[in-house]
Amino acid sequence: MVLSGFVKEKRKQAGLSQPELAEKAGVGLRFIRDLEQGKPSLRLDKVNQVLKLFGHIMEPVPMDRNKIAE
């Protein structure tokens, strides 16, 4: 699953609005909007602040070399 969709799904499951998620995570509303819209460049520390609320973190994972172009 793509990060943007994951965060949006988890936020909705938690019954949070974007402003509520931003406040709980300690990031700006603009950051949450950018994250959920799939902005290609985001600060990893802030991404992890948001993911931490859902019990997750970003980390290196093996890459499928057949999907490099995606």
PDB file of N, CA, C and O in Angstrom, chain B, residues numbered from 101:
ATOM      1  N   MET B 101       0.841  -1.175   0.000  1.00  0.00           N
ATOM      2  CA  MET B 101       0.000   0.000   0.000  1.00  0.00           C
ATOM      3  C   MET B 101       0.889   1.242   0.000  1.00  0.00           C
ATOM      4  O   MET B 101       1.945   1.270   0.632  1.00  0.00           O
ATOM      5  N   VAL B 102       0.452   2.233  -0.699  1.00  0.00           N
ATOM      6  CA  VAL B 102       1.176   3.494  -0.773  1.00  0.00           C
ATOM      7  C   VAL B 102       1.007   4.255   0.544  1.00  0.00           C
ATOM      8  O   VAL B 102      -0.049   4.184   1.172  1.00  0.00           O
ATOM      9  N   LEU B 103       2.030   4.971   0.953  1.00  0.00           N
ATOM     10  CA  LEU B 103       2.023   5.699   2.219  1.00  0.00           C
ATOM     11  C   LEU B 103       0.824   6.629   2.353  1.00  0.00           C
ATOM     12  O   LEU B 103       0.180   6.655   3.402  1.00  0.00           O
ATOM     13  N   SER B 104       0.518   7.384   1.317  1.00  0.00           N
ATOM     14  CA  SER B 104      -0.588   8.340   1.390  1.00  0.00           C
ATOM     15  C   SER B 104      -1.907   7.639   1.706  1.00  0.00           C
ATOM     16  O   SER B 104      -2.674   8.105   2.549  1.00  0.00           O
ATOM     17  N   GLY B 105      -2.167   6.538   1.042  1.00  0.00           N
ATOM     18  CA  GLY B 105      -3.394   5.784   1.282  1.00  0.00           C
ATOM     19  C   GLY B 105      -3.413   5.142   2.652  1.00  0.00           C
ATOM     20  O   GLY B 105      -4.461   5.070   3.295  1.00  0.00           O
ATOM     21  N   PHE B 106      -2.261   4.675   3.103  1.00  0.00           N
ATOM     22  CA  PHE B 106      -2.155   4.062   4.423  1.00  0.00           C
ATOM     23  C   PHE B 106      -2.526   5.063   5.512  1.00  0.00           C
ATOM     24  O   PHE B 106      -3.324   4.758   6.398  1.00  0.00           O
ATOM     25  N   VAL B 107      -1.945   6.251   5.442  1.00  0.00           N
ATOM     26  CA  VAL B 107      -2.208   7.271   6.463  1.00  0.00           C
ATOM     27  C   VAL B 107      -3.668   7.699   6.432  1.00  0.00           C
ATOM     28  O   VAL B 107      -4.299   7.835   7.480  1.00  0.00           O
ATOM     29  N   LYS B 108      -4.202   7.909   5.249  1.00  0.00           N
ATOM     30  CA  LYS B 108      -5.603   8.325   5.137  1.00  0.00           C
ATOM     31  C   LYS B 108      -6.539   7.258   5.702  1.00  0.00           C
ATOM     32  O   LYS B 108      -7.489   7.575   6.418  1.00  0.00           O
ATOM     33  N   GLU B 109      -6.270   6.005   5.382  1.00  0.00           N
ATOM     34  CA  GLU B 109      -7.093   4.899   5.879  1.00  0.00           C
ATOM     35  C   GLU B 109      -7.017   4.801   7.400  1.00  0.00           C
ATOM     36  O   GLU B 109      -8.043   4.661   8.065  1.00  0.00           O
ATOM     37  N   LYS B 110      -5.812   4.874   7.948  1.00  0.00           N
ATOM     38  CA  LYS B 110      -5.639   4.787   9.404  1.00  0.00           C
ATOM     39  C   LYS B 110      -6.308   5.969  10.105  1.00  0.00           C
ATOM     40  O   LYS B 110      -6.915   5.806  11.163  1.00  0.00           O
ATOM     41  N   ARG B 111      -6.196   7.153   9.513  1.00  0.00           N
ATOM     42  CA  ARG B 111      -6.823   8.339  10.104  1.00  0.00           C
ATOM     43  C   ARG B 111      -8.332   8.166  10.170  1.00  0.00           C
ATOM     44  O   ARG B 111      -8.959   8.467  11.185  1.00  0.00           O
ATOM     45  N   LYS B 112      -8.906   7.680   9.080  1.00  0.00           N
ATOM     46  CA  LYS B 112     -10.358   7.492   9.047  1.00  0.00           C
ATOM     47  C   LYS B 112     -10.801   6.394  10.010  1.00  0.00           C
ATOM     48  O   LYS B 112     -11.841   6.524  10.657  1.00  0.00           O
ATOM     49  N   GLN B 113     -10.028   5.321  10.110  1.00  0.00           N
ATOM     50  CA  GLN B 113     -10.343   4.249  11.061  1.00  0.00           C
ATOM     51  C   GLN B 113     -10.326   4.769  12.497  1.00  0.00           C
ATOM     52  O   GLN B 113     -11.094   4.314  13.344  1.00  0.00           O
ATOM     53  N   ALA B 114      -9.441   5.724  12.756  1.00  0.00           N
ATOM     54  CA  ALA B 114      -9.332   6.300  14.096  1.00  0.00           C
ATOM     55  C   ALA B 114     -10.387   7.378  14.336  1.00  0.00           C
ATOM     56  O   ALA B 114     -10.502   7.904  15.444  1.00  0.00           O
ATOM     57  N   GLY B 115     -11.157   7.707  13.296  1.00  0.00           N
ATOM     58  CA  GLY B 115     -12.198   8.718  13.431  1.00  0.00           C
ATOM     59  C   GLY B 115     -11.652  10.123  13.596  1.00  0.00           C
ATOM     60  O   GLY B 115     -12.263  10.956  14.265  1.00  0.00           O
ATOM     61  N   LEU B 116     -10.503  10.389  12.987  1.00  0.00           N
ATOM     62  CA  LEU B 116      -9.864  11.694  13.107  1.00  0.00           C
ATOM     63  C   LEU B 116     -10.012  12.502  11.822  1.00  0.00           C
ATOM     64  O   LEU B 116      -9.968  11.952  10.722  1.00  0.00           O
ATOM     65  N   SER B 117     -10.184  13.793  11.973  1.00  0.00           N
ATOM     66  CA  SER B 117     -10.130  14.695  10.827  1.00  0.00           C
ATOM     67  C   SER B 117      -8.657  15.005  10.561  1.00  0.00           C
ATOM     68  O   SER B 117      -7.799  14.693  11.387  1.00  0.00           O
ATOM     69  N   GLN B 118      -8.367  15.605   9.435  1.00  0.00           N
ATOM     70  CA  GLN B 118      -6.984  15.996   9.163  1.00  0.00           C
ATOM     71  C   GLN B 118      -6.462  16.972  10.216  1.00  0.00           C
ATOM     72  O   GLN B 118      -5.338  16.803  10.689  1.00  0.00           O
ATOM     73  N   PRO B 119      -7.247  18.000  10.603  1.00  0.00           N
ATOM     74  CA  PRO B 119      -6.744  18.899  11.652  1.00  0.00           C
ATOM     75  C   PRO B 119      -6.491  18.186  12.986  1.00  0.00           C
ATOM     76  O   PRO B 119      -5.529  18.505  13.684  1.00  0.00           O
ATOM     77  N   GLU B 120      -7.341  17.231  13.338  1.00  0.00           N
ATOM     78  CA  GLU B 120      -7.147  16.482  14.582  1.00  0.00           C
ATOM     79  C   GLU B 120      -5.879  15.643  14.522  1.00  0.00           C
ATOM     80  O   GLU B 120      -5.125  15.588  15.494  1.00  0.00           O
ATOM     81  N   LEU B 121      -5.637  14.990  13.388  1.00  0.00           N
ATOM     82  CA  LEU B 121      -4.422  14.185  13.232  1.00  0.00           C
ATOM     83  C   LEU B 121      -3.191  15.070  13.314  1.00  0.00           C
ATOM     84  O   LEU B 121      -2.214  14.716  13.973  1.00  0.00           O
ATOM     85  N   ALA B 122      -3.231  16.209  12.655  1.00  0.00           N
ATOM     86  CA  ALA B 122      -2.096  17.136  12.696  1.00  0.00           C
ATOM     87  C   ALA B 122      -1.782  17.531  14.132  1.00  0.00           C
ATOM     88  O   ALA B 122      -0.622  17.536  14.543  1.00  0.00           O
ATOM     89  N   GLU B 123      -2.812  17.860  14.885  1.00  0.00           N
ATOM     90  CA  GLU B 123      -2.608  18.279  16.275  1.00  0.00           C
ATOM     91  C   GLU B 123      -2.035  17.145  17.117  1.00  0.00           C
ATOM     92  O   GLU B 123      -1.078  17.347  17.864  1.00  0.00           O
ATOM     93  N   LYS B 124      -2.614  15.959  16.999  1.00  0.00           N
ATOM     94  CA  LYS B 124      -2.142  14.817  17.787  1.00  0.00           C
ATOM     95  C   LYS B 124      -0.697  14.442  17.450  1.00  0.00           C
ATOM     96  O   LYS B 124       0.069  14.044  18.328  1.00  0.00           O
ATOM     97  N   ALA B 125      -0.330  14.574  16.162  1.00  0.00           N
ATOM     98  CA  ALA B 125       1.018  14.195  15.726  1.00  0.00           C
ATOM     99  C   ALA B 125       2.038  15.310  15.940  1.00  0.00           C
ATOM    100  O   ALA B 125       3.244  15.068  15.883  1.00  0.00           O
ATOM    101  N   GLY B 126       1.562  16.524  16.184  1.00  0.00           N
ATOM    102  CA  GLY B 126       2.496  17.634  16.377  1.00  0.00           C
ATOM    103  C   GLY B 126       3.081  18.142  15.081  1.00  0.00           C
ATOM    104  O   GLY B 126       4.212  18.628  15.049  1.00  0.00           O
ATOM    105  N   VAL B 127       2.307  18.031  13.998  1.00  0.00           N
ATOM    106  CA  VAL B 127       2.734  18.548  12.701  1.00  0.00           C
ATOM    107  C   VAL B 127       1.658  19.504  12.197  1.00  0.00           C
ATOM    108  O   VAL B 127       0.567  19.579  12.763  1.00  0.00           O
ATOM    109  N   GLY B 128       1.969  20.222  11.146  1.00  0.00           N
ATOM    110  CA  GLY B 128       1.013  21.165  10.594  1.00  0.00           C
ATOM    111  C   GLY B 128      -0.044  20.487   9.739  1.00  0.00           C
ATOM    112  O   GLY B 128       0.164  19.394   9.213  1.00  0.00           O
ATOM    113  N   LEU B 129      -1.176  21.156   9.614  1.00  0.00           N
ATOM    114  CA  LEU B 129      -2.255  20.650   8.762  1.00  0.00           C
ATOM    115  C   LEU B 129      -1.785  20.519   7.320  1.00  0.00           C
ATOM    116  O   LEU B 129      -2.131  19.552   6.641  1.00  0.00           O
ATOM    117  N   ARG B 130      -1.011  21.467   6.855  1.00  0.00           N
ATOM    118  CA  ARG B 130      -0.490  21.427   5.482  1.00  0.00           C
ATOM    119  C   ARG B 130       0.320  20.148   5.258  1.00  0.00           C
ATOM    120  O   ARG B 130       0.239  19.532   4.195  1.00  0.00           O
ATOM    121  N   PHE B 131       1.102  19.756   6.268  1.00  0.00           N
ATOM    122  CA  PHE B 131       1.905  18.534   6.147  1.00  0.00           C
ATOM    123  C   PHE B 131       1.004  17.317   5.978  1.00  0.00           C
ATOM    124  O   PHE B 131       1.268  16.462   5.134  1.00  0.00           O
ATOM    125  N   ILE B 132      -0.058  17.235   6.775  1.00  0.00           N
ATOM    126  CA  ILE B 132      -0.986  16.099   6.670  1.00  0.00           C
ATOM    127  C   ILE B 132      -1.624  16.077   5.290  1.00  0.00           C
ATOM    128  O   ILE B 132      -1.730  15.016   4.676  1.00  0.00           O
ATOM    129  N   ARG B 133      -2.040  17.213   4.803  1.00  0.00           N
ATOM    130  CA  ARG B 133      -2.644  17.277   3.463  1.00  0.00           C
ATOM    131  C   ARG B 133      -1.654  16.832   2.398  1.00  0.00           C
ATOM    132  O   ARG B 133      -1.997  16.048   1.513  1.00  0.00           O
ATOM    133  N   ASP B 134      -0.420  17.335   2.482  1.00  0.00           N
ATOM    134  CA  ASP B 134       0.616  16.929   1.523  1.00  0.00           C
ATOM    135  C   ASP B 134       0.879  15.426   1.596  1.00  0.00           C
ATOM    136  O   ASP B 134       1.023  14.763   0.569  1.00  0.00           O
ATOM    137  N   LEU B 135       0.939  14.901   2.804  1.00  0.00           N
ATOM    138  CA  LEU B 135       1.190  13.474   3.018  1.00  0.00           C
ATOM    139  C   LEU B 135       0.085  12.637   2.381  1.00  0.00           C
ATOM    140  O   LEU B 135       0.364  11.683   1.656  1.00  0.00           O
ATOM    141  N   GLU B 136      -1.169  12.995   2.652  1.00  0.00           N
ATOM    142  CA  GLU B 136      -2.294  12.222   2.126  1.00  0.00           C
ATOM    143  C   GLU B 136      -2.481  12.396   0.621  1.00  0.00           C
ATOM    144  O   GLU B 136      -3.120  11.568  -0.028  1.00  0.00           O
ATOM    145  N   GLN B 137      -1.927  13.462   0.073  1.00  0.00           N
ATOM    146  CA  GLN B 137      -2.026  13.671  -1.378  1.00  0.00           C
ATOM    147  C   GLN B 137      -0.835  13.077  -2.118  1.00  0.00           C
ATOM    148  O   GLN B 137      -0.752  13.169  -3.343  1.00  0.00           O
ATOM    149  N   GLY B 138       0.082  12.469  -1.380  1.00  0.00           N
ATOM    150  CA  GLY B 138       1.203  11.778  -2.010  1.00  0.00           C
ATOM    151  C   GLY B 138       2.328  12.670  -2.477  1.00  0.00           C
ATOM    152  O   GLY B 138       3.011  12.339  -3.447  1.00  0.00           O
ATOM    153  N   LYS B 139       2.541  13.791  -1.817  1.00  0.00           N
ATOM    154  CA  LYS B 139       3.653  14.670  -2.188  1.00  0.00           C
ATOM    155  C   LYS B 139       4.946  13.847  -2.191  1.00  0.00           C
ATOM    156  O   LYS B 139       5.217  13.123  -1.232  1.00  0.00           O
ATOM    157  N   PRO B 140       5.737  13.949  -3.251  1.00  0.00           N
ATOM    158  CA  PRO B 140       6.915  13.091  -3.379  1.00  0.00           C
ATOM    159  C   PRO B 140       8.075  13.403  -2.433  1.00  0.00           C
ATOM    160  O   PRO B 140       8.934  12.548  -2.223  1.00  0.00           O
ATOM    161  N   SER B 141       8.119  14.597  -1.864  1.00  0.00           N
ATOM    162  CA  SER B 141       9.219  14.911  -0.943  1.00  0.00           C
ATOM    163  C   SER B 141       8.644  15.430   0.370  1.00  0.00           C
ATOM    164  O   SER B 141       8.033  16.497   0.428  1.00  0.00           O
ATOM    165  N   LEU B 142       8.858  14.649   1.413  1.00  0.00           N
ATOM    166  CA  LEU B 142       8.376  14.981   2.750  1.00  0.00           C
ATOM    167  C   LEU B 142       9.484  14.702   3.752  1.00  0.00           C
ATOM    168  O   LEU B 142      10.336  13.846   3.515  1.00  0.00           O
ATOM    169  N   ARG B 143       9.479  15.414   4.862  1.00  0.00           N
ATOM    170  CA  ARG B 143      10.484  15.178   5.904  1.00  0.00           C
ATOM    171  C   ARG B 143      10.182  13.859   6.604  1.00  0.00           C
ATOM    172  O   ARG B 143       9.087  13.645   7.123  1.00  0.00           O
ATOM    173  N   LEU B 144      11.170  12.992   6.605  1.00  0.00           N
ATOM    174  CA  LEU B 144      11.005  11.663   7.187  1.00  0.00           C
ATOM    175  C   LEU B 144      10.707  11.727   8.684  1.00  0.00           C
ATOM    176  O   LEU B 144       9.926  10.919   9.186  1.00  0.00           O
ATOM    177  N   ASP B 145      11.308  12.663   9.399  1.00  0.00           N
ATOM    178  CA  ASP B 145      11.038  12.753  10.829  1.00  0.00           C
ATOM    179  C   ASP B 145       9.563  13.074  11.085  1.00  0.00           C
ATOM    180  O   ASP B 145       8.966  12.550  12.026  1.00  0.00           O
ATOM    181  N   LYS B 146       8.982  13.929  10.254  1.00  0.00           N
ATOM    182  CA  LYS B 146       7.568  14.264  10.419  1.00  0.00           C
ATOM    183  C   LYS B 146       6.669  13.101   9.996  1.00  0.00           C
ATOM    184  O   LYS B 146       5.633  12.856  10.614  1.00  0.00           O
ATOM    185  N   VAL B 147       7.064  12.395   8.949  1.00  0.00           N
ATOM    186  CA  VAL B 147       6.307  11.212   8.531  1.00  0.00           C
ATOM    187  C   VAL B 147       6.252  10.228   9.696  1.00  0.00           C
ATOM    188  O   VAL B 147       5.195   9.671   9.994  1.00  0.00           O
ATOM    189  N   ASN B 148       7.379  10.016  10.344  1.00  0.00           N
ATOM    190  CA  ASN B 148       7.420   9.082  11.471  1.00  0.00           C
ATOM    191  C   ASN B 148       6.624   9.580  12.671  1.00  0.00           C
ATOM    192  O   ASN B 148       6.082   8.768  13.421  1.00  0.00           O
ATOM    193  N   GLN B 149       6.541  10.894  12.872  1.00  0.00           N
ATOM    194  CA  GLN B 149       5.695  11.429  13.946  1.00  0.00           C
ATOM    195  C   GLN B 149       4.245  11.017  13.719  1.00  0.00           C
ATOM    196  O   GLN B 149       3.545  10.642  14.660  1.00  0.00           O
ATOM    197  N   VAL B 150       3.799  11.087  12.472  1.00  0.00           N
ATOM    198  CA  VAL B 150       2.426  10.719  12.137  1.00  0.00           C
ATOM    199  C   VAL B 150       2.245   9.207  12.261  1.00  0.00           C
ATOM    200  O   VAL B 150       1.289   8.746  12.886  1.00  0.00           O
ATOM    201  N   LEU B 151       3.154   8.438  11.672  1.00  0.00           N
ATOM    202  CA  LEU B 151       3.027   6.984  11.696  1.00  0.00           C
ATOM    203  C   LEU B 151       3.083   6.416  13.108  1.00  0.00           C
ATOM    204  O   LEU B 151       2.456   5.396  13.393  1.00  0.00           O
ATOM    205  N   LYS B 152       3.828   7.071  13.989  1.00  0.00           N
ATOM    206  CA  LYS B 152       3.963   6.611  15.375  1.00  0.00           C
ATOM    207  C   LYS B 152       2.597   6.509  16.054  1.00  0.00           C
ATOM    208  O   LYS B 152       2.381   5.624  16.882  1.00  0.00           O
ATOM    209  N   LEU B 153       1.683   7.404  15.710  1.00  0.00           N
ATOM    210  CA  LEU B 153       0.340   7.368  16.299  1.00  0.00           C
ATOM    211  C   LEU B 153      -0.395   6.080  15.956  1.00  0.00           C
ATOM    212  O   LEU B 153      -1.288   5.655  16.689  1.00  0.00           O
ATOM    213  N   PHE B 154      -0.020   5.461  14.844  1.00  0.00           N
ATOM    214  CA  PHE B 154      -0.678   4.236  14.397  1.00  0.00           C
ATOM    215  C   PHE B 154       0.184   3.002  14.644  1.00  0.00           C
ATOM    216  O   PHE B 154      -0.125   1.912  14.162  1.00  0.00           O
ATOM    217  N   GLY B 155       1.268   3.182  15.398  1.00  0.00           N
ATOM    218  CA  GLY B 155       2.125   2.057  15.741  1.00  0.00           C
ATOM    219  C   GLY B 155       3.029   1.592  14.610  1.00  0.00           C
ATOM    220  O   GLY B 155       3.371   0.411  14.537  1.00  0.00           O
ATOM    221  N   HIS B 156       3.422   2.511  13.722  1.00  0.00           N
ATOM    222  CA  HIS B 156       4.273   2.168  12.584  1.00  0.00           C
ATOM    223  C   HIS B 156       5.427   3.168  12.455  1.00  0.00           C
ATOM    224  O   HIS B 156       5.399   4.248  13.044  1.00  0.00           O
ATOM    225  N   ILE B 157       6.438   2.784  11.675  1.00  0.00           N
ATOM    226  CA  ILE B 157       7.538   3.674  11.312  1.00  0.00           C
ATOM    227  C   ILE B 157       7.940   3.365   9.872  1.00  0.00           C
ATOM    228  O   ILE B 157       7.649   2.291   9.346  1.00  0.00           O
ATOM    229  N   MET B 158       8.606   4.320   9.257  1.00  0.00           N
ATOM    230  CA  MET B 158       9.201   4.081   7.937  1.00  0.00           C
ATOM    231  C   MET B 158      10.544   3.403   8.172  1.00  0.00           C
ATOM    232  O   MET B 158      11.280   3.767   9.090  1.00  0.00           O
ATOM    233  N   GLU B 159      10.856   2.418   7.339  1.00  0.00           N
ATOM    234  CA  GLU B 159      12.146   1.758   7.454  1.00  0.00           C
ATOM    235  C   GLU B 159      12.520   1.159   6.106  1.00  0.00           C
ATOM    236  O   GLU B 159      11.653   0.953   5.257  1.00  0.00           O
ATOM    237  N   PRO B 160      13.788   0.883   5.905  1.00  0.00           N
ATOM    238  CA  PRO B 160      14.205   0.265   4.654  1.00  0.00           C
ATOM    239  C   PRO B 160      13.612  -1.136   4.523  1.00  0.00           C
ATOM    240  O   PRO B 160      13.609  -1.912   5.479  1.00  0.00           O
ATOM    241  N   VAL B 161      13.124  -1.441   3.357  1.00  0.00           N
ATOM    242  CA  VAL B 161      12.608  -2.775   3.066  1.00  0.00           C
ATOM    243  C   VAL B 161      13.191  -3.226   1.731  1.00  0.00           C
ATOM    244  O   VAL B 161      13.531  -2.394   0.890  1.00  0.00           O
ATOM    245  N   PRO B 162      13.305  -4.519   1.535  1.00  0.00           N
ATOM    246  CA  PRO B 162      13.811  -5.002   0.249  1.00  0.00           C
ATOM    247  C   PRO B 162      12.926  -4.513  -0.892  1.00  0.00           C
ATOM    248  O   PRO B 162      11.706  -4.419  -0.762  1.00  0.00           O
ATOM    249  N   MET B 163      13.569  -4.208  -2.006  1.00  0.00           N
ATOM    250  CA  MET B 163      12.877  -3.659  -3.156  1.00  0.00           C
ATOM    251  C   MET B 163      12.743  -4.723  -4.234  1.00  0.00           C
ATOM    252  O   MET B 163      13.683  -5.471  -4.502  1.00  0.00           O
ATOM    253  N   ASP B 164      11.582  -4.784  -4.841  1.00  0.00           N
ATOM    254  CA  ASP B 164      11.357  -5.665  -5.982  1.00  0.00           C
ATOM    255  C   ASP B 164      11.950  -4.973  -7.200  1.00  0.00           C
ATOM    256  O   ASP B 164      11.404  -3.974  -7.668  1.00  0.00           O
ATOM    257  N   ARG B 165      13.027  -5.475  -7.707  1.00  0.00           N
ATOM    258  CA  ARG B 165      13.738  -4.829  -8.821  1.00  0.00           C
ATOM    259  C   ARG B 165      12.870  -4.717 -10.071  1.00  0.00           C
ATOM    260  O   ARG B 165      13.167  -3.905 -10.948  1.00  0.00           O
ATOM    261  N   ASN B 166      11.823  -5.498 -10.171  1.00  0.00           N
ATOM    262  CA  ASN B 166      10.918  -5.405 -11.323  1.00  0.00           C
ATOM    263  C   ASN B 166      10.009  -4.187 -11.235  1.00  0.00           C
ATOM    264  O   ASN B 166       9.366  -3.832 -12.223  1.00  0.00           O
ATOM    265  N   LYS B 167       9.943  -3.544 -10.081  1.00  0.00           N
ATOM    266  CA  LYS B 167       9.061  -2.390  -9.887  1.00  0.00           C
ATOM    267  C   LYS B 167       9.834  -1.080  -9.737  1.00  0.00           C
ATOM    268  O   LYS B 167       9.284  -0.098  -9.237  1.00  0.00           O
ATOM    269  N   ILE B 168      11.072  -1.048 -10.151  1.00  0.00           N
ATOM    270  CA  ILE B 168      11.910   0.132  -9.996  1.00  0.00           C
ATOM    271  C   ILE B 168      11.314   1.342 -10.722  1.00  0.00           C
ATOM    272  O   ILE B 168      11.391   2.457 -10.207  1.00  0.00           O
ATOM    273  N   ALA B 169      10.740   1.153 -11.871  1.00  0.00           N
ATOM    274  CA  ALA B 169      10.229   2.256 -12.683  1.00  0.00           C
ATOM    275  C   ALA B 169       8.985   2.884 -12.100  1.00  0.00           C
ATOM    276  O   ALA B 169       8.610   3.979 -12.521  1.00  0.00           O
ATOM    277  N   GLU B 170       8.326   2.241 -11.148  1.00  0.00           N
ATOM    278  CA  GLU B 170       7.066   2.782 -10.611  1.00  0.00           C
ATOM    279  C   GLU B 170       7.267   3.950  -9.719  1.00  0.00           C
ATOM    280  O   GLU B 170       6.298   4.503  -9.199  1.00  0.00           O
TER     281      GLU B 170
END
